[in-house]
Amino acid sequence: IVLQLLFSVFLRYRAYGHRGLEQHSGMLFLVNHQSFLDPLLVGLPLSRPVCFLARDSLFRVPVVGWVLRSTYVMPINRESASTAVMRESIAKLKAGYWLGIFPEGTRSVDGQLGELKPGFLAIVRRAQVPVCVVGIAGSQRAFGRGALFPRMAKVSVFFDTPMMPDELKTLLEQGEEHLLAQIRSRLEASVLKAMARK
């Protein structure tokens, strides 16, 4: 409630497309990454928590590490994602959890969508759950790289229609590069839709 109030006032925060997602059990969220605020921006309008993956070095930061450990966040080494993390991610999805991943692997420098790292495709292939692409616009201005404190900015989040397991399987049959390109296309479109609603 406090975050809803703060974000509505200072970020003029709005979320679109999230209604009806509760009908899905396990689901993977793929989100563009502009700011440390992004996990909160994705989770705020949802009725269920989203377990995010975050780089392991953040867990050593005072206060930030405590928050991460207390809010369903799992550490991951960006240079070499361990098989244990992959197994735990897949197990959580199959058990009905919602899992969030930033496929760029790091925050954008300029707010533009960066290269997508293909490591998450192993989770998509093995978990066989719906995938929801989420576009965020404006959070880079609110609290982007180099910022010491958040500032007022208009932020919007757009949840795309989930891609179902059958659709994902068909795309995978055409090769992982094809699926990666399709996901990037949907992510770009979702960011543009979020921008159009700012």
PyMOL commands that set and color helices and strands:
alter all, ss='L'
color gray80, all
select helices_A, chain A and resi 2-10+21-23+38-43+56-60+64-69+83-94+118-127+139-143+165-173+176-196
alter helices_A, ss='H'
color red, helices_A
select strands_A, chain A and resi 14-16+27-31+50-55+74-76+98-101+131-137+156-159
alter strands_A, ss='S'
color yellow, strands_A
deselect
rebuild
show_as cartoon
